[in-house]
Amino acid sequence: MYSSEKEMYPDVLKWLKRILKHNVKRSKILRVYDTSTTNLATLIMRENLARYFDDEFVTYDIKVDITGIVVKGNNKAELIFVECKLNKITFRDFCQLLGYSIVAKPRYSIIISPRGVSDSLRTLITSFNRRDILKYAAGREIALAKWDETKKDLDYMTIIPRGWSLRF
């Protein structure tokens, strides 16, 4: 059992890297970072990736727990955000990632927890059909899921919205 979010990061980093390597074909750049203590704009500059982003990346004054960066043949970077929570994912946790996602418009954005999603948030989205709150850009939605500590992978049966996956 993880005793802190930070303890989750190495497992989640390995998982995201494995998933991206499996799903992204012919990438120029494929990197995964622990960005929990690093401003995203600073990371992009430090890693010499600025040329793959639109100029507005300098405004990415955000600290997502885990960030994937993929650059394919078009020389445009795509971001993948993973926010980790130790306790059940609450509306407040969700809103934090929603804000980050509205600003940076990642290709994928997911929030995970070994304890899953709070009943109130799950009920709002599924029972009251408020999937609209998941949208942060055209055709892009935040996903929520339970993290399986034993398998070091998502519990795919718990993903909201159903059918969500990292497809490139």
Backbone bond lengths (Angstrom), bond angles and torsions (degrees), N, CA, C in turn:
res aa  C-N    CA-C-N  psi(-1)  N-CA   C-N-CA  omega(-1)  CA-C   N-CA-C  phi
1 M - - - 1.452 - - 1.525 109.24 -
2 Y 1.317 115.22 128.35 1.453 119.60 177.88 1.529 109.16 -66.88
3 S 1.329 115.73 141.15 1.461 119.07 176.24 1.533 111.66 -101.89
4 S 1.333 116.54 -7.73 1.473 121.03 177.00 1.520 108.96 -154.29
5 E 1.328 115.39 160.42 1.464 119.86 175.85 1.521 110.30 -59.80
6 K 1.314 115.39 -40.24 1.468 120.91 -177.61 1.535 111.88 -56.91
7 E 1.330 116.87 -32.79 1.469 120.14 177.70 1.527 112.14 -66.77
8 M 1.314 117.47 -23.20 1.465 121.58 178.54 1.524 112.08 -74.94
9 Y 1.307 117.35 -29.86 1.464 121.57 -168.97 1.532 114.71 -54.33
10 P 1.338 120.63 -47.80 1.472 118.45 -179.39 1.533 112.74 -59.60
11 D 1.329 117.67 -40.60 1.465 120.91 179.02 1.520 111.33 -66.53
12 V 1.325 116.57 -42.15 1.462 121.08 -179.25 1.531 110.22 -69.31
13 L 1.324 117.44 -39.06 1.473 120.94 175.40 1.525 111.10 -57.37
14 K 1.320 116.49 -49.02 1.475 120.84 -179.89 1.528 110.49 -61.63
15 W 1.339 116.27 -42.82 1.459 120.52 179.83 1.524 110.93 -61.12
16 L 1.340 117.10 -49.83 1.458 120.11 -177.55 1.522 110.95 -63.44
17 K 1.305 117.40 -41.85 1.466 120.84 178.96 1.533 110.30 -61.06
18 R 1.320 116.61 -43.86 1.474 121.22 179.63 1.530 110.91 -63.10
19 I 1.336 116.99 -45.85 1.458 121.65 -179.36 1.525 110.55 -63.49
20 L 1.315 117.02 -43.91 1.463 119.84 -179.55 1.526 111.44 -66.12
21 K 1.329 117.20 -43.20 1.468 119.81 178.94 1.528 110.92 -60.83
22 H 1.313 116.31 -35.71 1.465 121.19 -179.93 1.534 111.79 -73.77
23 N 1.332 117.34 -36.50 1.462 121.54 -171.60 1.519 115.45 -98.83
24 V 1.310 118.08 -17.97 1.464 120.33 -177.43 1.523 108.62 -104.76
25 K 1.295 114.86 115.46 1.462 120.22 179.61 1.522 109.57 -99.18
26 R 1.304 116.12 139.61 1.466 123.30 175.47 1.524 114.05 55.19
27 S 1.300 116.43 53.59 1.461 119.21 175.54 1.528 109.30 -91.92
28 K 1.320 115.50 146.18 1.465 120.56 173.82 1.520 109.55 -76.88
29 I 1.333 114.24 -41.47 1.459 121.07 -178.94 1.518 107.96 -135.74
30 L 1.317 115.49 134.75 1.456 121.69 175.24 1.530 106.36 -143.82
31 R 1.321 115.64 106.53 1.462 120.38 -177.14 1.521 110.17 -134.89
32 V 1.331 114.52 150.89 1.461 121.57 177.25 1.519 107.78 -131.18
33 Y 1.333 115.44 133.30 1.464 121.27 -175.14 1.524 111.80 -129.17
34 D 1.332 114.82 148.62 1.464 121.44 164.23 1.520 104.77 -83.21
35 T 1.320 116.25 108.40 1.464 120.73 -177.27 1.530 111.04 -112.45
36 S 1.315 115.62 21.69 1.471 120.27 -176.67 1.523 113.04 -65.12
37 T 1.320 117.16 -25.63 1.468 120.32 -179.38 1.523 112.01 -119.43
38 T 1.337 115.94 10.22 1.452 120.93 -176.31 1.520 110.42 -121.33
39 N 1.295 116.09 130.71 1.456 121.99 173.26 1.527 107.52 -63.69
40 L 1.325 117.26 130.73 1.465 121.38 -175.53 1.532 112.41 -59.92
41 A 1.309 117.98 -41.21 1.472 120.79 178.62 1.528 110.60 -61.17
42 T 1.318 116.48 -41.57 1.467 121.17 178.69 1.523 111.02 -63.40
43 L 1.320 117.29 -42.60 1.461 121.59 178.69 1.527 110.57 -60.75
44 I 1.317 116.93 -45.27 1.464 121.37 -179.19 1.532 110.17 -59.56
45 M 1.319 116.94 -42.98 1.469 120.44 177.95 1.532 110.82 -67.26
46 R 1.334 116.61 -48.63 1.468 121.68 -177.05 1.533 111.75 -59.27
47 E 1.332 117.21 -35.98 1.469 121.48 -177.97 1.530 112.79 -89.86
48 N 1.339 116.38 8.87 1.466 122.17 179.03 1.531 112.99 55.97
49 L 1.321 115.46 44.63 1.461 121.12 -178.96 1.525 112.95 -110.49
50 A 1.319 117.64 3.09 1.470 121.67 -174.45 1.526 112.95 -56.70
51 R 1.320 118.16 -35.62 1.465 120.43 -177.56 1.531 113.18 -64.35
52 Y 1.334 117.02 -14.52 1.462 120.86 -179.77 1.529 112.93 -93.97
53 F 1.320 116.96 -0.94 1.463 122.28 -177.59 1.514 110.99 -117.67
54 D 1.331 116.44 154.52 1.462 120.95 169.72 1.524 107.68 -67.12
55 D 1.319 117.05 158.72 1.462 121.97 -175.52 1.529 114.04 -57.69
56 E 1.309 117.79 -25.07 1.461 119.85 -177.02 1.530 113.64 -67.84
57 F 1.328 118.33 -7.55 1.460 119.92 179.03 1.532 111.79 -56.97
58 V 1.329 117.31 -24.96 1.466 120.32 -179.91 1.527 111.82 -62.91
59 T 1.327 117.44 -16.43 1.467 121.59 179.25 1.528 112.13 -90.00
60 Y 1.320 118.38 -0.48 1.463 121.82 -176.92 1.530 110.25 -76.85
61 D 1.304 115.09 67.93 1.465 122.76 179.14 1.528 108.21 -87.16
62 I 1.325 114.54 62.13 1.469 121.22 -175.73 1.523 109.51 -133.67
63 K 1.312 115.26 155.46 1.465 121.45 -179.97 1.526 109.14 -128.55
64 V 1.310 114.80 86.52 1.461 121.67 175.38 1.521 106.90 -79.49
65 D 1.323 117.95 147.08 1.467 119.95 -176.87 1.529 112.34 -60.94
66 I 1.321 116.81 -53.62 1.466 121.64 -178.89 1.521 107.84 -128.38
67 T 1.340 116.31 132.33 1.461 121.09 179.79 1.515 109.90 -127.82
68 G 1.320 115.45 128.60 1.453 121.80 171.90 1.515 108.38 -102.10
69 I 1.324 116.26 143.59 1.463 121.51 176.51 1.523 107.61 -129.58
70 V 1.338 115.12 124.39 1.461 121.54 -179.65 1.517 108.19 -124.64
71 V 1.335 115.48 129.43 1.459 121.56 174.54 1.522 106.56 -122.75
72 K 1.323 114.97 122.74 1.463 120.38 178.43 1.525 109.32 -105.45
73 G 1.303 117.59 -165.36 1.461 123.79 -174.36 1.513 115.37 -58.92
74 N 1.324 117.81 -22.11 1.464 120.30 -179.32 1.530 113.09 -81.18
75 N 1.324 116.65 0.08 1.473 123.35 179.15 1.524 113.70 62.63
76 K 1.309 117.94 22.74 1.467 122.67 176.46 1.525 108.35 -110.67
77 A 1.310 115.30 130.03 1.465 120.44 179.85 1.517 110.53 -79.40
78 E 1.313 115.14 143.54 1.457 121.71 172.16 1.517 106.96 -122.73
79 L 1.319 115.14 137.42 1.459 121.80 -178.05 1.516 110.69 -100.51
80 I 1.319 115.34 149.55 1.450 122.78 171.37 1.525 106.28 -128.86
81 F 1.333 116.79 123.20 1.459 121.73 -179.44 1.517 110.01 -106.88
82 V 1.338 115.37 136.35 1.456 121.51 171.01 1.516 107.39 -130.78
83 E 1.304 115.34 118.41 1.466 121.42 176.86 1.528 106.95 -104.18
84 C 1.324 116.34 131.01 1.461 122.29 -177.72 1.525 110.07 -107.05
85 K 1.305 115.89 136.78 1.464 121.96 175.68 1.518 108.14 -130.21
86 L 1.320 115.63 142.47 1.459 120.78 -179.58 1.535 111.60 -82.63
87 N 1.321 115.75 -37.87 1.461 121.12 -179.75 1.523 109.64 -98.43
88 K 1.318 116.87 178.92 1.457 120.42 178.68 1.526 109.99 -55.02
89 I 1.312 116.05 141.69 1.458 122.19 -178.31 1.528 108.62 -71.62
90 T 1.319 115.63 120.89 1.462 121.37 -179.05 1.530 110.20 -101.55
91 F 1.313 114.94 171.60 1.464 120.32 176.12 1.530 110.34 -59.77
92 R 1.310 116.85 -38.42 1.474 120.84 178.54 1.529 111.12 -62.14
93 D 1.341 116.95 -44.79 1.463 121.14 177.68 1.519 110.36 -60.24
94 F 1.329 115.06 -46.00 1.457 121.63 179.71 1.530 110.87 -58.24
95 C 1.329 116.56 -44.36 1.476 120.89 -178.14 1.525 111.84 -64.32
96 Q 1.314 117.59 -32.95 1.471 120.95 176.37 1.531 109.51 -59.57
97 L 1.323 116.34 -50.00 1.463 120.04 -179.59 1.524 111.25 -69.17
98 L 1.309 117.49 -35.12 1.463 120.70 177.17 1.536 109.89 -59.55
99 G 1.319 116.85 -44.04 1.467 120.56 177.78 1.515 111.74 -60.72
100 Y 1.321 117.11 -47.82 1.471 120.95 178.03 1.531 110.56 -57.94
101 S 1.324 115.27 -42.37 1.467 120.56 -175.86 1.518 112.11 -70.40
102 I 1.321 117.74 -36.36 1.464 120.90 176.63 1.524 110.01 -63.47
103 V 1.316 116.71 -39.39 1.468 121.17 -178.72 1.529 111.35 -69.43
104 A 1.323 118.00 -51.69 1.463 121.44 -170.38 1.528 114.76 -98.30
105 K 1.318 117.91 -12.86 1.470 123.09 179.07 1.533 113.37 49.57
106 P 1.332 117.47 57.50 1.466 119.02 178.68 1.529 111.28 -64.21
107 R 1.304 116.25 158.20 1.480 120.37 175.73 1.520 109.40 -64.31
108 Y 1.334 115.63 -41.09 1.461 121.72 178.05 1.512 109.64 -135.91
109 S 1.323 114.73 147.09 1.454 121.51 -179.70 1.527 107.59 -145.41
110 I 1.321 116.01 123.60 1.461 119.85 -177.17 1.522 109.87 -139.44
111 I 1.306 115.43 144.70 1.462 121.79 175.06 1.521 107.28 -119.79
112 I 1.334 115.37 132.56 1.458 120.74 -174.16 1.525 111.62 -130.34
113 S 1.322 114.99 155.19 1.459 121.10 176.64 1.522 109.25 -155.87
114 P 1.336 118.08 141.44 1.460 120.12 175.20 1.533 112.39 -64.56
115 R 1.306 116.65 -15.55 1.468 120.63 -179.97 1.525 112.68 -103.02
116 G 1.329 117.25 2.34 1.459 121.31 175.76 1.516 113.78 79.97
117 V 1.312 114.69 -154.90 1.469 123.24 -174.61 1.523 109.13 -104.91
118 S 1.325 116.44 142.27 1.464 120.03 178.49 1.527 109.71 -61.98
119 D 1.319 115.49 150.63 1.464 120.44 -179.62 1.522 111.82 -58.55
120 S 1.333 116.96 -42.05 1.469 119.52 -176.58 1.528 111.55 -65.83
121 L 1.332 117.82 -40.41 1.464 120.48 179.71 1.530 110.47 -69.23
122 R 1.332 116.73 -44.08 1.463 120.73 178.39 1.525 110.61 -60.19
123 T 1.333 116.28 -44.48 1.464 120.78 -179.48 1.520 111.34 -63.09
124 L 1.329 117.30 -42.52 1.460 121.06 179.13 1.529 110.69 -57.98
125 I 1.322 115.98 -47.09 1.462 120.40 -174.99 1.526 112.16 -75.18
126 T 1.327 117.08 -44.76 1.464 119.82 -173.25 1.532 113.60 -91.76
127 S 1.298 118.16 -52.96 1.467 120.05 -176.35 1.522 112.80 -72.32
128 F 1.327 115.88 -37.49 1.459 119.56 -179.48 1.526 112.09 -97.39
129 N 1.344 114.86 8.94 1.462 121.53 173.55 1.530 113.13 53.21
130 R 1.341 117.18 44.55 1.463 121.88 -179.98 1.529 111.11 -100.40
131 R 1.307 115.50 46.13 1.460 120.67 177.42 1.528 111.31 -60.96
132 D 1.326 116.78 -20.55 1.457 121.34 179.77 1.523 112.64 -57.81
133 I 1.326 118.08 -28.61 1.475 119.75 -178.92 1.518 112.30 -70.27
134 L 1.332 117.03 -15.69 1.464 121.28 179.85 1.528 112.40 -77.76
135 K 1.310 117.94 -20.35 1.471 122.37 -174.36 1.535 111.86 -76.10
136 Y 1.328 115.44 131.21 1.466 120.12 177.20 1.524 112.37 -124.46
137 A 1.329 117.07 -12.05 1.464 123.05 175.97 1.525 106.83 -161.14
138 A 1.316 116.56 168.01 1.465 120.45 -179.07 1.530 110.45 -56.71
139 G 1.321 116.44 120.40 1.458 121.60 177.61 1.517 115.25 73.49
140 R 1.323 117.19 12.34 1.471 120.02 -177.75 1.519 110.70 -127.15
141 E 1.340 115.27 133.68 1.454 121.63 -178.49 1.524 110.59 -134.52
142 I 1.303 115.12 147.00 1.459 120.31 171.89 1.521 108.05 -73.91
143 A 1.312 116.06 142.54 1.453 121.55 173.81 1.526 108.59 -111.37
144 L 1.317 115.50 150.28 1.465 122.62 177.27 1.523 107.21 -125.07
145 A 1.327 117.41 140.73 1.460 119.19 -178.73 1.524 111.83 -158.15
146 K 1.298 113.79 157.85 1.462 121.19 172.67 1.529 107.88 -83.89
147 W 1.325 115.34 136.91 1.459 122.27 177.02 1.521 107.62 -95.48
148 D 1.328 117.32 127.09 1.457 122.49 178.93 1.531 108.14 -89.86
149 E 1.331 115.47 107.10 1.470 120.36 -176.82 1.524 112.65 -63.80
150 T 1.307 117.18 -33.29 1.461 121.29 -177.87 1.526 111.16 -72.22
151 K 1.332 116.36 -48.02 1.465 121.07 -178.51 1.524 112.44 -81.24
152 K 1.337 116.26 -15.88 1.467 121.43 -176.34 1.529 109.74 56.85
153 D 1.331 112.97 50.70 1.457 121.36 -176.56 1.526 108.26 -158.64
154 L 1.317 116.13 168.28 1.455 119.62 174.70 1.512 110.02 -68.26
155 D 1.310 115.94 151.01 1.458 121.55 166.95 1.526 103.66 -88.85
156 Y 1.322 116.02 97.32 1.458 121.46 -169.89 1.531 113.36 -64.33
157 M 1.304 117.66 -19.34 1.468 121.23 178.11 1.529 112.03 -74.73
158 T 1.333 117.32 -14.05 1.467 120.51 -176.14 1.523 113.53 -101.48
159 I 1.313 118.31 -2.24 1.465 121.02 -173.92 1.523 111.27 -65.10
160 I 1.313 114.43 131.02 1.463 122.85 171.89 1.525 105.70 -117.56
161 P 1.320 119.23 122.78 1.454 129.81 3.40 1.531 111.15 -81.42
162 R 1.319 115.10 153.50 1.466 120.48 178.79 1.528 109.67 -57.67
163 G 1.320 114.86 142.27 1.453 120.60 177.50 1.516 115.49 86.16
164 W 1.347 116.93 -3.36 1.459 120.22 -179.21 1.530 109.48 -67.41
165 S 1.318 116.51 140.04 1.464 121.26 172.56 1.522 109.30 -159.21
166 L 1.310 115.40 162.95 1.472 121.47 177.51 1.522 108.55 -84.09
167 R 1.317 116.47 98.12 1.469 121.52 -179.88 1.526 109.33 -116.81
168 F 1.304 115.64 131.36 1.480 119.80 176.68 1.506 109.00 -117.62
